[in-house]
Amino acid sequence: MSMVSYAAGSRYLSMIGGVYMSFYDWYCDLPPASPQ
């Protein structure tokens, strides 16, 4: 059971990390004129 919960948890964390990293890449791709 712990193996199943570990797989679900790691998959959930990887999904959240992917969303966060995509948002970070979009934020870094903004033009330099945008406010910091």
mmJSON file of the N, C-alpha and C atoms, coordinates in Angstrom:
{"data_MODEL":{"atom_site":{
"group_PDB":["ATOM","ATOM","ATOM","ATOM","ATOM","ATOM","ATOM","ATOM","ATOM","ATOM","ATOM","ATOM","ATOM","ATOM","ATOM","ATOM","ATOM","ATOM","ATOM","ATOM","ATOM","ATOM","ATOM","ATOM","ATOM","ATOM","ATOM","ATOM","ATOM","ATOM","ATOM","ATOM","ATOM","ATOM","ATOM","ATOM","ATOM","ATOM","ATOM","ATOM","ATOM","ATOM","ATOM","ATOM","ATOM","ATOM","ATOM","ATOM","ATOM","ATOM","ATOM","ATOM","ATOM","ATOM","ATOM","ATOM","ATOM","ATOM","ATOM","ATOM","ATOM","ATOM","ATOM","ATOM","ATOM","ATOM","ATOM","ATOM","ATOM","ATOM","ATOM","ATOM","ATOM","ATOM","ATOM","ATOM","ATOM","ATOM","ATOM","ATOM","ATOM","ATOM","ATOM","ATOM","ATOM","ATOM","ATOM","ATOM","ATOM","ATOM","ATOM","ATOM","ATOM","ATOM","ATOM","ATOM","ATOM","ATOM","ATOM","ATOM","ATOM","ATOM","ATOM","ATOM","ATOM","ATOM","ATOM","ATOM"],
"id":[1,2,3,4,5,6,7,8,9,10,11,12,13,14,15,16,17,18,19,20,21,22,23,24,25,26,27,28,29,30,31,32,33,34,35,36,37,38,39,40,41,42,43,44,45,46,47,48,49,50,51,52,53,54,55,56,57,58,59,60,61,62,63,64,65,66,67,68,69,70,71,72,73,74,75,76,77,78,79,80,81,82,83,84,85,86,87,88,89,90,91,92,93,94,95,96,97,98,99,100,101,102,103,104,105,106,107,108],
"type_symbol":["N","C","C","N","C","C","N","C","C","N","C","C","N","C","C","N","C","C","N","C","C","N","C","C","N","C","C","N","C","C","N","C","C","N","C","C","N","C","C","N","C","C","N","C","C","N","C","C","N","C","C","N","C","C","N","C","C","N","C","C","N","C","C","N","C","C","N","C","C","N","C","C","N","C","C","N","C","C","N","C","C","N","C","C","N","C","C","N","C","C","N","C","C","N","C","C","N","C","C","N","C","C","N","C","C","N","C","C"],
"label_atom_id":["N","CA","C","N","CA","C","N","CA","C","N","CA","C","N","CA","C","N","CA","C","N","CA","C","N","CA","C","N","CA","C","N","CA","C","N","CA","C","N","CA","C","N","CA","C","N","CA","C","N","CA","C","N","CA","C","N","CA","C","N","CA","C","N","CA","C","N","CA","C","N","CA","C","N","CA","C","N","CA","C","N","CA","C","N","CA","C","N","CA","C","N","CA","C","N","CA","C","N","CA","C","N","CA","C","N","CA","C","N","CA","C","N","CA","C","N","CA","C","N","CA","C","N","CA","C"],
"label_alt_id":[null,null,null,null,null,null,null,null,null,null,null,null,null,null,null,null,null,null,null,null,null,null,null,null,null,null,null,null,null,null,null,null,null,null,null,null,null,null,null,null,null,null,null,null,null,null,null,null,null,null,null,null,null,null,null,null,null,null,null,null,null,null,null,null,null,null,null,null,null,null,null,null,null,null,null,null,null,null,null,null,null,null,null,null,null,null,null,null,null,null,null,null,null,null,null,null,null,null,null,null,null,null,null,null,null,null,null,null],
"label_comp_id":["MET","MET","MET","SER","SER","SER","MET","MET","MET","VAL","VAL","VAL","SER","SER","SER","TYR","TYR","TYR","ALA","ALA","ALA","ALA","ALA","ALA","GLY","GLY","GLY","SER","SER","SER","ARG","ARG","ARG","TYR","TYR","TYR","LEU","LEU","LEU","SER","SER","SER","MET","MET","MET","ILE","ILE","ILE","GLY","GLY","GLY","GLY","GLY","GLY","VAL","VAL","VAL","TYR","TYR","TYR","MET","MET","MET","SER","SER","SER","PHE","PHE","PHE","TYR","TYR","TYR","ASP","ASP","ASP","TRP","TRP","TRP","TYR","TYR","TYR","CYS","CYS","CYS","ASP","ASP","ASP","LEU","LEU","LEU","PRO","PRO","PRO","PRO","PRO","PRO","ALA","ALA","ALA","SER","SER","SER","PRO","PRO","PRO","GLN","GLN","GLN"],
"label_asym_id":["A","A","A","A","A","A","A","A","A","A","A","A","A","A","A","A","A","A","A","A","A","A","A","A","A","A","A","A","A","A","A","A","A","A","A","A","A","A","A","A","A","A","A","A","A","A","A","A","A","A","A","A","A","A","A","A","A","A","A","A","A","A","A","A","A","A","A","A","A","A","A","A","A","A","A","A","A","A","A","A","A","A","A","A","A","A","A","A","A","A","A","A","A","A","A","A","A","A","A","A","A","A","A","A","A","A","A","A"],
"label_entity_id":["1","1","1","1","1","1","1","1","1","1","1","1","1","1","1","1","1","1","1","1","1","1","1","1","1","1","1","1","1","1","1","1","1","1","1","1","1","1","1","1","1","1","1","1","1","1","1","1","1","1","1","1","1","1","1","1","1","1","1","1","1","1","1","1","1","1","1","1","1","1","1","1","1","1","1","1","1","1","1","1","1","1","1","1","1","1","1","1","1","1","1","1","1","1","1","1","1","1","1","1","1","1","1","1","1","1","1","1"],
"label_seq_id":[1,1,1,2,2,2,3,3,3,4,4,4,5,5,5,6,6,6,7,7,7,8,8,8,9,9,9,10,10,10,11,11,11,12,12,12,13,13,13,14,14,14,15,15,15,16,16,16,17,17,17,18,18,18,19,19,19,20,20,20,21,21,21,22,22,22,23,23,23,24,24,24,25,25,25,26,26,26,27,27,27,28,28,28,29,29,29,30,30,30,31,31,31,32,32,32,33,33,33,34,34,34,35,35,35,36,36,36],
"pdbx_PDB_ins_code":[null,null,null,null,null,null,null,null,null,null,null,null,null,null,null,null,null,null,null,null,null,null,null,null,null,null,null,null,null,null,null,null,null,null,null,null,null,null,null,null,null,null,null,null,null,null,null,null,null,null,null,null,null,null,null,null,null,null,null,null,null,null,null,null,null,null,null,null,null,null,null,null,null,null,null,null,null,null,null,null,null,null,null,null,null,null,null,null,null,null,null,null,null,null,null,null,null,null,null,null,null,null,null,null,null,null,null,null],
"Cartn_x":[0.836,0.0,0.868,1.954,2.826,3.451,3.714,4.3,3.304,2.038,1.013,0.86,0.824,0.675,1.905,3.089,4.317,4.297,3.834,3.766,2.769,1.622,0.619,1.161,1.846,2.397,3.474,4.374,5.454,4.889,3.86,3.23,2.535,1.871,1.196,2.213,3.329,4.364,4.993,5.202,5.803,4.845,3.542,2.567,2.594,2.6,2.653,3.96,5.069,6.363,6.378,5.751,5.718,4.923,3.801,2.996,3.789,4.475,5.241,6.395,7.088,8.234,7.767,6.631,6.127,5.751,5.168,4.844,6.123,7.152,8.425,9.075,9.03,9.594,8.836,7.501,6.702,7.053,7.253,7.584,8.961,9.903,11.259,11.277,10.3,10.267,9.592,9.117,8.495,9.534,9.131,10.08,10.73,11.944,12.666,11.934,11.024,10.33,9.29,8.92,7.925,8.529,7.723,8.254,8.819,9.805,10.384,9.419],
"Cartn_y":[-1.2,0.0,1.247,1.214,2.393,2.667,1.594,1.777,2.495,2.129,2.768,4.233,4.506,5.891,6.709,6.082,6.789,7.151,6.22,6.484,7.61,7.585,8.634,9.976,9.997,11.238,11.815,10.975,11.469,11.975,11.291,11.747,13.088,13.247,14.51,15.636,15.369,16.389,16.749,15.769,16.056,16.899,16.654,17.455,18.903,19.083,20.439,21.114,20.378,20.942,21.356,20.557,20.902,22.177,22.331,23.551,24.747,24.581,25.689,26.075,25.08,25.384,26.032,25.618,26.242,27.698,27.971,29.352,30.158,29.547,30.235,30.567,29.639,29.891,31.021,31.035,32.109,33.445,33.46,34.7,35.207,34.307,34.699,35.139,34.708,35.076,36.424,37.07,38.382,39.396,40.429,41.445,42.191,42.709,43.388,44.629,45.201,46.418,46.143,44.876,44.561,44.74,45.104,45.343,44.067,44.214,43.067,42.583],
"Cartn_z":[0.0,0.0,0.0,0.759,0.815,-0.56,-1.318,-2.643,-3.554,-3.468,-4.298,-3.907,-2.608,-2.156,-2.524,-2.469,-2.844,-4.328,-5.158,-6.6,-6.881,-6.204,-6.409,-5.932,-4.791,-4.253,-5.15,-5.643,-6.504,-7.829,-8.342,-9.587,-9.367,-8.207,-7.897,-7.765,-7.086,-6.916,-8.254,-9.122,-10.428,-11.274,-11.145,-11.888,-11.394,-10.065,-9.5,-9.904,-9.868,-10.253,-11.715,-12.579,-13.998,-14.239,-13.54,-13.679,-13.18,-12.039,-11.468,-12.376,-12.939,-13.807,-15.107,-15.645,-16.872,-16.597,-15.433,-15.067,-14.881,-14.293,-14.084,-15.425,-16.372,-17.708,-18.399,-18.265,-18.875,-18.232,-16.929,-16.221,-16.642,-16.841,-17.252,-18.715,-19.503,-20.923,-21.162,-20.09,-20.254,-20.718,-21.438,-21.911,-20.744,-20.932,-19.852,-19.341,-20.128,-19.724,-18.633,-18.445,-17.43,-16.04,-15.045,-13.682,-13.056,-12.267,-11.574,-10.49],
"occupancy":[1.0,1.0,1.0,1.0,1.0,1.0,1.0,1.0,1.0,1.0,1.0,1.0,1.0,1.0,1.0,1.0,1.0,1.0,1.0,1.0,1.0,1.0,1.0,1.0,1.0,1.0,1.0,1.0,1.0,1.0,1.0,1.0,1.0,1.0,1.0,1.0,1.0,1.0,1.0,1.0,1.0,1.0,1.0,1.0,1.0,1.0,1.0,1.0,1.0,1.0,1.0,1.0,1.0,1.0,1.0,1.0,1.0,1.0,1.0,1.0,1.0,1.0,1.0,1.0,1.0,1.0,1.0,1.0,1.0,1.0,1.0,1.0,1.0,1.0,1.0,1.0,1.0,1.0,1.0,1.0,1.0,1.0,1.0,1.0,1.0,1.0,1.0,1.0,1.0,1.0,1.0,1.0,1.0,1.0,1.0,1.0,1.0,1.0,1.0,1.0,1.0,1.0,1.0,1.0,1.0,1.0,1.0,1.0],
"B_iso_or_equiv":[0.0,0.0,0.0,0.0,0.0,0.0,0.0,0.0,0.0,0.0,0.0,0.0,0.0,0.0,0.0,0.0,0.0,0.0,0.0,0.0,0.0,0.0,0.0,0.0,0.0,0.0,0.0,0.0,0.0,0.0,0.0,0.0,0.0,0.0,0.0,0.0,0.0,0.0,0.0,0.0,0.0,0.0,0.0,0.0,0.0,0.0,0.0,0.0,0.0,0.0,0.0,0.0,0.0,0.0,0.0,0.0,0.0,0.0,0.0,0.0,0.0,0.0,0.0,0.0,0.0,0.0,0.0,0.0,0.0,0.0,0.0,0.0,0.0,0.0,0.0,0.0,0.0,0.0,0.0,0.0,0.0,0.0,0.0,0.0,0.0,0.0,0.0,0.0,0.0,0.0,0.0,0.0,0.0,0.0,0.0,0.0,0.0,0.0,0.0,0.0,0.0,0.0,0.0,0.0,0.0,0.0,0.0,0.0],
"pdbx_formal_charge":[null,null,null,null,null,null,null,null,null,null,null,null,null,null,null,null,null,null,null,null,null,null,null,null,null,null,null,null,null,null,null,null,null,null,null,null,null,null,null,null,null,null,null,null,null,null,null,null,null,null,null,null,null,null,null,null,null,null,null,null,null,null,null,null,null,null,null,null,null,null,null,null,null,null,null,null,null,null,null,null,null,null,null,null,null,null,null,null,null,null,null,null,null,null,null,null,null,null,null,null,null,null,null,null,null,null,null,null],
"auth_seq_id":[1,1,1,2,2,2,3,3,3,4,4,4,5,5,5,6,6,6,7,7,7,8,8,8,9,9,9,10,10,10,11,11,11,12,12,12,13,13,13,14,14,14,15,15,15,16,16,16,17,17,17,18,18,18,19,19,19,20,20,20,21,21,21,22,22,22,23,23,23,24,24,24,25,25,25,26,26,26,27,27,27,28,28,28,29,29,29,30,30,30,31,31,31,32,32,32,33,33,33,34,34,34,35,35,35,36,36,36],
"auth_comp_id":["MET","MET","MET","SER","SER","SER","MET","MET","MET","VAL","VAL","VAL","SER","SER","SER","TYR","TYR","TYR","ALA","ALA","ALA","ALA","ALA","ALA","GLY","GLY","GLY","SER","SER","SER","ARG","ARG","ARG","TYR","TYR","TYR","LEU","LEU","LEU","SER","SER","SER","MET","MET","MET","ILE","ILE","ILE","GLY","GLY","GLY","GLY","GLY","GLY","VAL","VAL","VAL","TYR","TYR","TYR","MET","MET","MET","SER","SER","SER","PHE","PHE","PHE","TYR","TYR","TYR","ASP","ASP","ASP","TRP","TRP","TRP","TYR","TYR","TYR","CYS","CYS","CYS","ASP","ASP","ASP","LEU","LEU","LEU","PRO","PRO","PRO","PRO","PRO","PRO","ALA","ALA","ALA","SER","SER","SER","PRO","PRO","PRO","GLN","GLN","GLN"],
"auth_asym_id":["A","A","A","A","A","A","A","A","A","A","A","A","A","A","A","A","A","A","A","A","A","A","A","A","A","A","A","A","A","A","A","A","A","A","A","A","A","A","A","A","A","A","A","A","A","A","A","A","A","A","A","A","A","A","A","A","A","A","A","A","A","A","A","A","A","A","A","A","A","A","A","A","A","A","A","A","A","A","A","A","A","A","A","A","A","A","A","A","A","A","A","A","A","A","A","A","A","A","A","A","A","A","A","A","A","A","A","A"],
"auth_atom_id":["N","CA","C","N","CA","C","N","CA","C","N","CA","C","N","CA","C","N","CA","C","N","CA","C","N","CA","C","N","CA","C","N","CA","C","N","CA","C","N","CA","C","N","CA","C","N","CA","C","N","CA","C","N","CA","C","N","CA","C","N","CA","C","N","CA","C","N","CA","C","N","CA","C","N","CA","C","N","CA","C","N","CA","C","N","CA","C","N","CA","C","N","CA","C","N","CA","C","N","CA","C","N","CA","C","N","CA","C","N","CA","C","N","CA","C","N","CA","C","N","CA","C","N","CA","C"],
"pdbx_PDB_model_num":[1,1,1,1,1,1,1,1,1,1,1,1,1,1,1,1,1,1,1,1,1,1,1,1,1,1,1,1,1,1,1,1,1,1,1,1,1,1,1,1,1,1,1,1,1,1,1,1,1,1,1,1,1,1,1,1,1,1,1,1,1,1,1,1,1,1,1,1,1,1,1,1,1,1,1,1,1,1,1,1,1,1,1,1,1,1,1,1,1,1,1,1,1,1,1,1,1,1,1,1,1,1,1,1,1,1,1,1]
}}}
